[in-house]
Structure formats: structure tokens, C-alpha cells
């Protein structure tokens, strides 16, 4: 069964290149991706997760204001009975972000299951999501990994 993930850039952020790359990478890895695009509201993430019976919500933010944009997101998800949906956030999450461990701690406390910095390779996020959702790579992906190793 294909797992559905919701992907979007939250708040007023208009950075589109990163989520386009993520969309292609997650689709190639076998996920069904619903890309909400840029400048996505919390309500749009919640509505899409509900409408598509999503297993995960992947939030991107590159302009440094993710804390403000994500405040209350997990409460909205709880109110919509989405407590079992896995949530990830990644990007340049804080202006002047010097200590990513502190940033990671903040977003974990906000309810995100995993927090990635802007230098994260999409394959690392895919591997994490497969582990979190208990998804095994397809046979063709396993074969290509064996050939390239």
C-alpha cells in the first residue's frame, strides 16, 4: 500500500525549489505526494491530511520564521483527529540559526517527530520516513541500491 504524504511550504514563505526536489525524491521512493506548494496555511495542511488520509505531513520553511508559522499546528491536527499523522519539518527554520540542536529541540517540543536542517539530503528524510512509517523499499529500489554499492 502506498503511503500518502502532504508536502508544502508554510506561512508567507515562497521558496519553491526545495519542495519541488522533495516532491520528486519522495515520489521516486514510492510515496504518494500531495504538494500544496508555497505560502501554505496550517488549515491547508490539516485539510489536505484529512482529505487524503495522509500518513505524514512534511513542512518546509526557508525564510527563518517557522516557529511563528507552526505555532499551534499540532493542536489543529489534534482537533482534526490527526494525532497519528507523522510530522516533519525542515529547512532554514530560524533567523540567525547558530545552534541547530536548540532549533531541533524547540520544534520537537512543538510536536514535530523529526526536524531537519537545510543541508539535509532528501534520501536521509526518505530513510527516516520509511523507518517511522514501517515502509520497506521496493524490489527495484533494493536492486538499484545493491548495484550502486
N, CA, C and O of each residue as an XYZ file, in Angstrom:
596
protein
N       0.833     -1.179      0.000
C       0.000      0.000      0.000
C       0.882      1.248      0.000
O       1.821      1.348      0.789
N       0.583      2.181     -0.871
C       1.337      3.415     -0.970
C       0.973      4.335      0.186
O      -0.202      4.485      0.521
N       1.970      4.944      0.787
C       1.759      5.896      1.879
C       1.647      7.303      1.304
O       2.426      7.692      0.433
N       0.684      8.052      1.792
C       0.451      9.405      1.316
C       1.093     10.417      2.249
O       0.926     10.359      3.467
N       1.838     11.355      1.646
C       2.447     12.430      2.413
C       1.989     13.770      1.845
O       1.850     13.943      0.634
N       1.761     14.701      2.751
C       1.400     16.068      2.397
C       2.669     16.899      2.508
O       3.382     16.813      3.508
N       2.954     17.694      1.501
C       4.175     18.492      1.447
C       3.815     19.930      1.119
O       2.983     20.183      0.248
N       4.438     20.872      1.813
C       4.195     22.271      1.496
C       5.141     23.191      2.243
O       5.803     22.795      3.202
N       5.186     24.422      1.780
C       5.975     25.467      2.427
C       5.006     26.309      3.244
O       4.051     26.866      2.703
N       5.250     26.399      4.538
C       4.284     27.024      5.442
C       4.443     28.542      5.518
O       5.524     29.087      5.297
N       3.346     29.198      5.832
C       3.353     30.635      6.102
C       3.509     31.477      4.848
O       2.989     31.133      3.786
N       4.227     32.576      4.980
C       4.423     33.514      3.870
C       5.624     33.169      3.016
O       5.963     33.908      2.092
N       6.272     32.054      3.314
C       7.475     31.635      2.599
C       7.125     31.238      1.161
O       6.176     30.488      0.929
N       7.897     31.746      0.209
C       7.635     31.481     -1.217
C       8.762     30.701     -1.885
O       8.893     30.745     -3.108
N       9.577     29.988     -1.112
C      10.680     29.211     -1.674
C      10.157     27.884     -2.226
O       9.720     27.022     -1.463
N      10.200     27.721     -3.540
C       9.568     26.577     -4.196
C      10.556     25.489     -4.625
O      10.157     24.333     -4.768
N      11.809     25.817     -4.830
C      12.762     24.846     -5.387
C      12.916     23.633     -4.479
O      12.899     22.498     -4.953
N      13.064     23.862     -3.188
C      13.277     22.755     -2.254
C      12.143     21.755     -2.242
O      12.389     20.549     -2.256
N      10.894     22.229     -2.216
C       9.796     21.266     -2.166
C       9.602     20.556     -3.498
O       9.086     19.439     -3.539
N      10.013     21.196     -4.583
C       9.952     20.520     -5.879
C      10.918     19.343     -5.890
O      10.583     18.258     -6.366
N      12.108     19.561     -5.368
C      13.104     18.484     -5.259
C      12.587     17.395     -4.328
O      12.698     16.208     -4.634
N      12.022     17.799     -3.191
C      11.492     16.812     -2.251
C      10.341     16.021     -2.851
O      10.257     14.807     -2.664
N       9.456     16.697     -3.570
C       8.337     16.010     -4.212
C       8.853     14.923     -5.150
O       8.386     13.785     -5.103
N       9.801     15.268     -5.989
C      10.346     14.298     -6.940
C      11.036     13.146     -6.217
O      10.882     11.989     -6.608
N      11.795     13.450     -5.168
C      12.522     12.404     -4.439
C      11.563     11.456     -3.724
O      11.740     10.239     -3.779
N      10.550     12.005     -3.055
C       9.602     11.148     -2.340
C       8.737     10.331     -3.309
O       8.415      9.178     -3.023
N       8.365     10.908     -4.434
C       7.616     10.138     -5.429
C       8.468      9.007     -5.993
O       7.982      7.888     -6.157
N       9.736      9.290     -6.291
C      10.646      8.257     -6.804
C      10.847      7.146     -5.782
O      11.122      6.002     -6.145
N      10.709      7.486     -4.500
C      10.866      6.494     -3.432
C       9.577      5.706     -3.187
O       9.536      4.828     -2.325
N       8.520      6.026     -3.953
C       7.298      5.243     -3.862
C       6.183      5.840     -3.022
O       5.157      5.191     -2.818
N       6.356      7.053     -2.532
C       5.305      7.701     -1.761
C       4.332      8.417     -2.697
O       4.711      8.860     -3.782
N       3.092      8.523     -2.269
C       2.092      9.324     -2.967
C       2.178     10.720     -2.351
O       1.828     10.900     -1.184
N       2.635     11.702     -3.114
C       2.889     13.046     -2.599
C       1.810     14.015     -3.053
O       1.497     14.108     -4.240
N       1.251     14.729     -2.097
C       0.330     15.828     -2.375
C       1.098     17.097     -2.044
O       1.320     17.417     -0.876
N       1.503     17.823     -3.096
C       2.306     19.032     -2.926
C       1.372     20.241     -2.890
O       0.724     20.570     -3.883
N       1.316     20.892     -1.736
C       0.451     22.058     -1.552
C       1.093     23.343     -2.047
O       0.434     24.381     -2.109
N       2.364     23.285     -2.396
C       3.047     24.459     -2.904
C       3.531     25.384     -1.805
O       3.763     24.964     -0.671
N       3.677     26.652     -2.160
C       4.231     27.650     -1.241
C       3.117     28.446     -0.570
O       1.959     28.410     -0.987
N       3.500     29.157      0.468
C       2.590     30.029      1.217
C       1.346     29.266      1.674
O       0.212     29.706      1.482
N       1.596     28.121      2.276
C       0.530     27.221      2.716
C       0.161     27.505      4.170
O       1.039     27.620      5.025
N      -1.110     27.614      4.443
C      -1.569     27.851      5.811
C      -1.641     26.537      6.591
O      -1.643     25.450      6.013
N      -1.700     26.665      7.907
C      -1.886     25.491      8.751
C      -3.173     24.762      8.384
O      -3.200     23.534      8.308
N      -4.230     25.519      8.160
C      -5.522     24.909      7.796
C      -5.409     24.080      6.519
O      -6.012     23.012      6.416
N      -4.638     24.568      5.547
C      -4.482     23.817      4.290
C      -3.750     22.497      4.537
O      -4.094     21.484      3.928
N      -2.741     22.492      5.422
C      -2.063     21.238      5.766
C      -3.046     20.272      6.424
O      -3.109     19.099      6.057
N      -3.807     20.763      7.389
C      -4.764     19.921      8.116
C      -5.852     19.406      7.182
O      -6.189     18.222      7.213
N      -6.398     20.278      6.360
C      -7.450     19.859      5.432
C      -6.953     18.809      4.443
O      -7.653     17.839      4.153
N      -5.739     19.009      3.928
C      -5.177     18.044      2.969
C      -4.887     16.705      3.638
O      -5.140     15.651      3.054
N      -4.361     16.740      4.856
C      -4.075     15.489      5.568
C      -5.363     14.714      5.812
O      -5.387     13.487      5.713
N      -6.423     15.429      6.129
C      -7.723     14.788      6.353
C      -8.296     14.250      5.041
O      -8.722     13.097      4.970
N      -8.303     15.080      4.017
C      -8.912     14.703      2.735
C      -8.209     13.530      2.074
O      -8.847     12.721      1.401
N      -6.908     13.433      2.261
C      -6.127     12.386      1.588
C      -5.754     11.237      2.514
O      -5.009     10.338      2.124
N      -6.273     11.264      3.745
C      -5.965     10.220      4.726
C      -4.451      9.993      4.788
O      -3.974      8.863      4.681
N      -3.712     11.082      4.962
C      -2.253     11.057      4.905
C      -1.629     10.394      6.123
O      -2.157     10.448      7.234
N      -0.501      9.773      5.874
C       0.287      9.189      6.956
C       1.314     10.172      7.498
O       1.788     10.019      8.623
N       1.663     11.196      6.691
C       2.683     12.151      7.126
C       2.427     13.530      6.547
O       1.869     13.675      5.460
N       2.847     14.534      7.294
C       2.833     15.922      6.854
C       4.273     16.415      6.924
O       4.916     16.367      7.973
N       4.764     16.891      5.781
C       6.141     17.380      5.675
C       6.094     18.883      5.441
O       5.626     19.346      4.401
N       6.583     19.636      6.415
C       6.537     21.088      6.376
C       7.925     21.620      6.036
O       8.923     21.220      6.635
N       7.969     22.520      5.074
C       9.221     23.160      4.681
C       9.137     24.643      5.002
O       8.075     25.257      4.904
N      10.275     25.207      5.386
C      10.355     26.647      5.631
C      11.802     27.073      5.463
O      12.701     26.506      6.085
N      12.022     28.058      4.634
C      13.393     28.519      4.387
C      13.642     29.965      4.785
O      14.792     30.405      4.794
N      12.610     30.707      5.111
C      12.818     32.124      5.349
C      13.040     32.489      6.811
O      13.135     33.670      7.147
N      13.123     31.488      7.681
C      13.535     31.704      9.054
C      12.448     31.996     10.064
O      12.759     32.299     11.216
N      11.172     31.916      9.675
C      10.081     32.248     10.593
C       9.179     31.049     10.883
O       7.985     31.213     11.136
N       9.740     29.864     10.847
C       8.950     28.644     11.026
C       8.316     28.543     12.406
O       7.214     28.011     12.541
N       8.992     29.042     13.425
C       8.415     28.950     14.772
C       7.060     29.653     14.815
O       6.085     29.087     15.309
N       6.994     30.877     14.304
C       5.738     31.615     14.296
C       4.710     30.927     13.397
O       3.537     30.829     13.755
N       5.142     30.460     12.249
C       4.223     29.845     11.293
C       3.641     28.525     11.793
O       2.525     28.157     11.427
N       4.400     27.811     12.630
C       3.974     26.481     13.080
C       3.329     26.479     14.460
O       2.830     25.446     14.907
N       3.333     27.624     15.138
C       2.719     27.707     16.457
C       1.254     27.294     16.362
O       0.470     27.911     15.640
N       0.891     26.241     17.101
C      -0.487     25.773     17.128
C      -0.848     24.732     16.081
O      -1.962     24.209     16.096
N       0.073     24.419     15.166
C      -0.222     23.436     14.119
C      -0.605     22.086     14.700
O      -1.582     21.478     14.262
N       0.141     21.615     15.668
C      -0.144     20.287     16.209
C      -1.462     20.263     16.991
O      -2.124     19.226     17.041
N      -1.845     21.371     17.592
C      -3.156     21.422     18.241
C      -4.261     21.337     17.197
O      -5.267     20.659     17.404
N      -4.072     22.028     16.072
C      -5.061     21.929     14.982
C      -5.158     20.493     14.479
O      -6.247     20.006     14.176
N      -4.019     19.822     14.394
C      -4.030     18.432     13.938
C      -4.744     17.540     14.949
O      -5.503     16.650     14.564
N      -4.509     17.771     16.233
C      -5.220     17.002     17.262
C      -6.723     17.250     17.181
O      -7.521     16.317     17.278
N      -7.100     18.509     17.003
C      -8.522     18.851     16.905
C      -9.188     18.187     15.704
O     -10.396     17.950     15.717
N      -8.403     17.884     14.662
C      -8.930     17.232     13.456
C      -8.743     15.713     13.495
O      -8.884     15.042     12.473
N      -8.425     15.173     14.674
C      -8.204     13.730     14.846
C      -7.061     13.206     13.986
O      -7.144     12.112     13.429
N      -5.990     13.998     13.882
C      -4.812     13.602     13.100
C      -3.618     13.322     14.004
O      -2.474     13.522     13.594
N      -3.867     12.864     15.227
C      -2.770     12.653     16.169
C      -1.805     11.546     15.741
O      -0.667     11.513     16.208
N      -2.236     10.647     14.865
C      -1.368      9.555     14.419
C      -0.561      9.906     13.172
O       0.224      9.086     12.695
N      -0.741     11.100     12.646
C      -0.012     11.517     11.452
C       1.400     11.953     11.858
O       1.574     12.775     12.757
N       2.393     11.394     11.185
C       3.787     11.745     11.436
C       4.061     13.126     10.857
O       3.626     13.436      9.748
N       4.787     13.964     11.611
C       5.090     15.314     11.128
C       6.594     15.564     11.114
O       7.311     15.274     12.072
N       7.036     16.110      9.997
C       8.429     16.505      9.823
C       8.465     17.984      9.473
O       7.526     18.520      8.884
N       9.565     18.637      9.846
C       9.818     19.996      9.398
C      11.284     20.099      9.027
O      12.146     19.481      9.652
N      11.552     20.892      7.998
C      12.940     21.069      7.591
C      13.150     22.370      6.863
O      12.219     22.979      6.335
N      14.414     22.782      6.852
C      14.805     23.987      6.134
C      15.646     24.898      6.994
O      16.303     24.461      7.939
N      15.617     26.170      6.652
C      16.258     27.205      7.452
C      15.165     27.728      8.373
O      14.426     28.644      8.013
N      15.066     27.147      9.556
C      13.891     27.315     10.397
C      13.906     28.561     11.272
O      12.852     29.033     11.699
N      15.100     29.099     11.544
C      15.194     30.256     12.436
C      16.188     31.261     11.883
O      17.259     30.891     11.402
N      15.827     32.539     11.955
C      16.738     33.601     11.541
C      17.949     33.578     12.465
O      17.805     33.522     13.687
N      19.147     33.620     11.875
C      20.366     33.609     12.669
C      20.615     32.295     13.381
O      21.261     32.261     14.428
N      20.109     31.228     12.820
C      20.211     29.901     13.420
C      21.677     29.496     13.564
O      22.320     29.141     12.576
N      22.209     29.545     14.784
C      23.598     29.171     15.027
C      23.710     27.761     15.581
O      24.602     27.006     15.194
N      22.812     27.406     16.482
C      22.874     26.114     17.158
C      21.662     25.286     16.740
O      20.573     25.445     17.292
N      21.859     24.398     15.755
C      20.718     23.639     15.256
C      20.158     22.685     16.301
O      18.978     22.337     16.244
N      20.977     22.255     17.254
C      20.459     21.382     18.309
C      19.360     22.086     19.105
O      18.373     21.459     19.490
N      19.527     23.380     19.350
C      18.497     24.157     20.052
C      17.244     24.298     19.188
O      16.121     24.198     19.682
N      17.454     24.531     17.898
C      16.321     24.644     16.973
C      15.568     23.321     16.912
O      14.338     23.296     16.957
N      16.312     22.222     16.810
C      15.679     20.893     16.785
C      14.867     20.671     18.056
O      13.733     20.196     17.992
N      15.429     21.004     19.191
C      14.746     20.826     20.477
C      13.435     21.626     20.495
O      12.400     21.109     20.917
N      13.476     22.868     20.046
C      12.289     23.721     20.014
C      11.172     23.089     19.191
O      10.027     23.025     19.639
N      11.501     22.623     17.991
C      10.457     22.060     17.115
C       9.994     20.687     17.572
O       8.845     20.315     17.329
N      10.846     19.939     18.217
C      10.405     18.663     18.804
C       9.403     18.950     19.924
O       8.395     18.257     20.061
N       9.696     19.989     20.730
C       8.770     20.374     21.797
C       7.442     20.871     21.222
O       6.401     20.748     21.866
N       7.478     21.426     20.019
C       6.243     21.876     19.362
C       5.435     20.696     18.832
O       4.270     20.859     18.469
N       6.046     19.501     18.784
C       5.316     18.308     18.380
C       5.818     17.607     17.134
O       5.300     16.548     16.780
N       6.817     18.167     16.452
C       7.323     17.531     15.237
C       8.102     16.265     15.589
O       8.893     16.242     16.532
N       7.855     15.210     14.805
C       8.534     13.940     15.033
C      10.000     13.991     14.636
O      10.850     13.381     15.284
N      10.290     14.717     13.577
C      11.683     14.880     13.124
C      11.869     16.301     12.622
O      10.956     16.922     12.078
N      13.102     16.798     12.826
C      13.451     18.159     12.441
C      14.767     18.101     11.670
O      15.757     17.546     12.147
N      14.762     18.685     10.468
C      15.932     18.634      9.591
C      16.416     20.044      9.275
O      15.622     20.979      9.170
N      17.730     20.182      9.125
C      18.259     21.476      8.710
C      18.264     21.568      7.188
O      17.928     20.606      6.499
N      18.644     22.721      6.676
C      18.574     22.968      5.230
C      19.605     22.181      4.442
O      19.533     22.140      3.214
N      20.556     21.560      5.107
C      21.592     20.790      4.421
C      21.269     19.301      4.335
O      22.087     18.517      3.854
N      20.093     18.909      4.794
C      19.710     17.502      4.806
C      19.486     16.992      3.392
O      18.789     17.621      2.595
N      20.079     15.855      3.091
C      19.867     15.193      1.806
C      18.461     14.581      1.808
O      18.065     13.968      2.799
N      17.710     14.734      0.729
C      16.365     14.136      0.689
C      16.367     12.644      1.025
O      15.410     12.154      1.624
N      17.409     11.920      0.656
C      17.474     10.485      0.957
C      17.454     10.217      2.453
O      16.911      9.204      2.894
N      18.044     11.122      3.242
C      18.023     10.956      4.697
C      16.595     11.084      5.227
O      16.186     10.326      6.106
N      15.840     12.040      4.694
C      14.451     12.211      5.116
C      13.600     11.031      4.662
O      12.718     10.580      5.394
N      13.860     10.532      3.461
C      13.127      9.367      2.951
C      13.398      8.150      3.824
O      12.474      7.425      4.190
N      14.653      7.930      4.153
C      15.010      6.797      5.010
C      14.332      6.918      6.377
O      13.832      5.931      6.916
N      14.318      8.126      6.929
C      13.673      8.352      8.227
C      12.174      8.077      8.136
O      11.606      7.434      9.018
N      11.531      8.563      7.072
C      10.094      8.370      6.939
C       9.757      6.899      6.726
O       8.764      6.402      7.257
N      10.566      6.219      5.965
C      10.335      4.772      5.797
C      10.398      4.071      7.149
O       9.571      3.209      7.446
N      11.376      4.439      7.964
C      11.503      3.832      9.291
C      10.299      4.190     10.168
O       9.734      3.326     10.838
N       9.915      5.462     10.157
C       8.815      5.906     11.005
C       7.476      5.314     10.582
O       6.613      5.074     11.426
N       7.294      5.077      9.294
C       6.040      4.514      8.793
C       6.123      3.016      8.545
O       5.167      2.403      8.070
N       7.270      2.431      8.870
C       7.494      0.995      8.679
C       7.261      0.591      7.225
O       6.497     -0.328      6.929
N       7.946      1.310      6.322
C       7.845      1.061      4.879
C       9.155      0.460      4.402
O      10.233      0.953      4.732
N       9.055     -0.592      3.634
C      10.246     -1.210      3.038
C      10.418     -0.688      1.619
O       9.430     -0.454      0.924
N      11.674     -0.501      1.174
C      11.899     -0.089     -0.218
C      11.381     -1.161     -1.178
O      11.343     -2.343     -0.838
N      10.986     -0.738     -2.373
C      10.519     -1.682     -3.388
C      11.685     -2.549     -3.850
O      12.847     -2.239     -3.585
N      11.360     -3.644     -4.547
C      12.410     -4.535     -5.056
C      13.347     -3.804     -6.003
O      14.562     -3.989     -5.932
N      12.801     -2.975     -6.889
C      13.645     -2.255     -7.855
C      14.584     -1.284     -7.130
O      15.732     -1.110     -7.537
N      14.093     -0.649     -6.054
C      14.956      0.251     -5.286
C      16.045     -0.537     -4.569
O      17.192     -0.096     -4.503
N      15.688     -1.700     -4.033
C      16.691     -2.541     -3.378
C      17.744     -2.990     -4.368
O      18.931     -3.005     -4.044
N      17.325     -3.359     -5.582
C      18.270     -3.789     -6.608
C      19.193     -2.656     -7.011
O      20.394     -2.872     -7.173
N      18.650     -1.433     -7.180
C      19.494     -0.305     -7.580
C      20.466      0.056     -6.474
O      21.576      0.504     -6.759
N      20.073     -0.127     -5.202
C      20.985      0.142     -4.097
C      22.104     -0.896     -4.088
O      23.253     -0.568     -3.789
N      21.774     -2.148     -4.414
C      22.771     -3.214     -4.448
C      23.757     -2.971     -5.585
O      24.962     -3.153     -5.413
N      23.251     -2.562     -6.741
C      24.107     -2.315     -7.898
C      25.044     -1.153     -7.633
O      26.214     -1.211     -8.009
N      24.548     -0.085     -6.985
C      25.376      1.096     -6.767
C      26.348      0.926     -5.609
O      27.281      1.718     -5.478
N      26.155     -0.084     -4.766
C      27.015     -0.276     -3.597
C      28.347     -0.889     -3.941
O      29.173     -1.108     -3.055
